[in-house]
Amino acid sequence: MTTKPSADLTTFENPRPARDFTIRIDIPEFTCLCPMTGQPDFAKLVLEYVPNKLCVELKSLKLYMWTFRERGAFHEAVTNEILDHIVAATSPNFMRLRAEFNVRGGIYTTVISEHRDPSWQAPELVNLP
């Protein structure tokens, strides 16, 4: 069986919808192409979210990320596009995507994009002694 890139993001029901909890997914091997030169860009993505009713399934997320490998994309645009697609699939309470791109011409780029459901209230931070 051959695995291929896919833009379809599969979801599953949040196992604890009454509890706010954070899911953190590290994606250390993201690649796309520089739209100006066609050379590969490499990044580490960190996706953090507080699910509402749905969670993203990891294999479909991996295949989704693979769809960018042959696409030209500016760092700012691709970070926001990915966030928009995952938000559309899962409708989370909160989601943050941090994209840390490797050095290119002596410059590192980090793009952070967030989504917050306006009806969701973040829980109060607990500071333990």
C-alpha positions, 0 to 999 in steps of 0.5 A: 500500500502506497501512502500519499499526501492528502488534504483531508483532515480526519477528526475524532470525538474529544474523549473529555469534552467537559474538561479543558486540556491542552494537546501539543503536537510537535512536527519537526520535519515540515517542508515547503518550497521558497516561492521566490527561489524554489529551494526547500524551506524546513521548519519545526511546527508546534501545534497546541490546542484546547479541543472543543468537540473534536480532535485531529487524527495524527496520521491524517495530520501527517499526510496533510503536512506532506501536501506542502512539500512541493508547494511554494509558500511564504512562511507567514502565509503557510503558517496561517493557512495550516492554522485555518485548515485545522481550525475549520476541521476541529473548531477548537476552543483555542489553537496556536501554531508556531512555525520555526523555520531554519536559517535562510540567508542568515535569517531565522523566521518564526511565525506564531498564529492563534485562533480563539473561540470568542465564547470560550473562557480560558481557565484560571492559571494555577500557580503551585508553591 
